[in-house]
Amino acid sequence: MKLVVLTAAYPSPAEPERAVFIESLTLALAGGAGGRKPMDVSVVAPRVHASDPLRETRWGVPVRRFAYPSAGKRLKEIQRPTPFLLAAYVASGLRDLVEEVRCRAADAVLCHWVL
């Protein structure tokens, strides 16, 4: 099974401890934890820090980060996000999600999105 994980937070070089529970879940799915068959898993997450790569492989899992004008802050940390910022965030995330699903011929999308 091919699975794309869409998440609002994922570890990155700038914040390696951020949302490690989502990375743990992703790695468990990829590794076949609990006696299940391993899954082909990839991740789509926001790129908060300009120093973080748009694409990387973490522990064997491909990660695609969508860019938005974050100024180094997570969306939930921005006091009053403008309509432009919100639209850029959603459009960029949706574009990368659709592209990832198509490129990988994913069977399902797991959304882990709490803001």
Helices and strands as residue ranges (DSSP letters): E 2-7, H 20-31, G 33-35, E 40-47, E 55-58, E 61-67, G 75-77, H 83-104, E 108-112
